[in-house]
Amino acid sequence: MHLDREAIVRLDKQYVWHPYTAMRRYIDEVDPLVIDRAEGARLYDVDGKSYLDGNSSWWVSTLGHNHPRLVEALRRQASKLCHTSLAGVTHEPAAALAEALVAVAPRPLSRVFYSDNGSTANEVAIKLSLQYFRNVGQPARKRFVALEGAFHGETMGVTSLCGVEVFRRPFAGAVMECLFVPPPPAGEAHTAGHEVAFGALAEVLEQGRGEIAAVVLEPLVQGSIGMRMYDPELLRRARALCDAHDVLLVIDEVFTGYGRAGGMWACASAGVTPDIMTVGKGFTGGVLPMAATLTTDRIFDAFLPPENTFYYGHSFCGNPLGAAIAREVLAVFEEEQLLAQAAPKMARIAQAFSDLGQIPGVSNARALGMIGALDLRPGAGYLGDLGWRAYAEARRLGAYLRPLGDVVYIAPPLTIPDDDLTELLDIVRRSVQFALGAA
Ligand SMILES: *Cc1c(COP(=O)(O)O)cnc(C)c1O
């Protein structure tokens, strides 16, 4: 069966409930992109028109679409073993991937727990933290500290840590109470606001003495709230404070890991090692849903006595297809020297966004690693509409530039060809000018 564009959209609008989408407006007004295939940094719709993938399809396809080595790894693994449980069973992909992951992870992370996606990786982190303290005789440690504007995923546990007001509101009252602290202000300069932020974290940990299990942070950049970048000093302070108070530090590298924020791991770039680190998104280079939670021997050992067992595990834990691909992703990073290859692209993004910052009406132009972002109307937040005007223009010009409210940003694949990056940056400039001119 081969459906034409119209038929696909008709079925879609009749049956599919889209994520993060106001469905009335979608059904009545939106003419969706209907993607047929993708390659490298480009998506192709059913009419053959190409769109530069400005955000690596929700930050996932970090090695570009259909990377030949990943497709081949999938094909090879699929011909042998697609699935088995990881319960009393093991297999080469899961075992070899864990070794490869620990080899590149910040020391002393040494154990890998597999799950399906970024949310579950963080859910594992939360449950591990709670049970760890129970196992070591400190069951009163049940609270979590997160940043205002934090996003760690969709499950109820991590919704507790959600500092994006519109995402959290429907579930308020049903989720755990979390302690939120402000991130340091954006920008390079060290201001009084930095001391306020560091002081707030110190105070929360002091006041919650004996009751806090973990501090959970998106390192260096808070993605979902709108690419808010912050001073790495916060991570170092958090590490020192967690050590002083015997609190765990959980670092969520679901977005920032795998080179997105410049280095392999954003926390390592800041010189900080967490007690628990979560990875997802780029983990399989966008081929299959899979994620992992890494932790230390200290935490692992507290679960060794049978009565301390971690009773947790997803059906697709350690899935052989995902694991084979995730292992190939690490091999590609090493053999193709992806971070070194991407360095000049990162420099170009930084320069381009610095230039975009000169456009009247643009504020807070910023860049970090393979991320560039700017605000069209500061403070409009997630529900602003100027970003969507830029989106519409970018789409017309051949790029997928889904905004975060009035934050226009790019997070392209690390492997985006130079010519494609030139074109993407040009489309961003024209779309931003269009959005502001038409405002
Ligand atoms: C996307 C994201 C998640 C959730 O990952 P899913 O795979 O969508 O469940 C968690 N944390 C951060 C920082 C993210 O950006």
The ligand as a MOL file (V3000), in Angstrom:
LIG
                    3D

  0  0  0     0  0            999 V3000
M  V30 BEGIN CTAB
M  V30 COUNTS 15 15 0 0 0
M  V30 BEGIN ATOM
M  V30 1 C 14.6430 15.1290 26.0490 0
M  V30 2 C 15.1750 15.1480 27.4230 0
M  V30 3 C 14.7750 14.1870 28.3530 0
M  V30 4 C 13.7170 13.1510 28.0440 0
M  V30 5 O 14.1410 12.2460 27.0990 0
M  V30 6 P 13.0350 11.3670 26.2860 0
M  V30 7 O 13.8630 10.4320 25.4740 0
M  V30 8 O 12.2720 12.3360 25.4750 0
M  V30 9 O 12.2110 10.6790 27.2870 0
M  V30 10 C 15.3630 14.2110 29.5900 0
M  V30 11 N 16.2770 15.1390 29.9180 0
M  V30 12 C 16.6820 16.0780 29.0620 0
M  V30 13 C 17.7140 17.0620 29.4730 0
M  V30 14 C 16.1370 16.1260 27.7790 0
M  V30 15 O 16.5110 17.0870 26.9340 0
M  V30 END ATOM
M  V30 BEGIN BOND
M  V30 1 1 1 2
M  V30 2 1 2 3
M  V30 3 2 2 14
M  V30 4 1 3 4
M  V30 5 2 3 10
M  V30 6 1 4 5
M  V30 7 1 5 6
M  V30 8 2 6 7
M  V30 9 1 6 8
M  V30 10 1 6 9
M  V30 11 1 10 11
M  V30 12 2 11 12
M  V30 13 1 12 13
M  V30 14 1 12 14
M  V30 15 1 14 15
M  V30 END BOND
M  V30 END CTAB
M  END
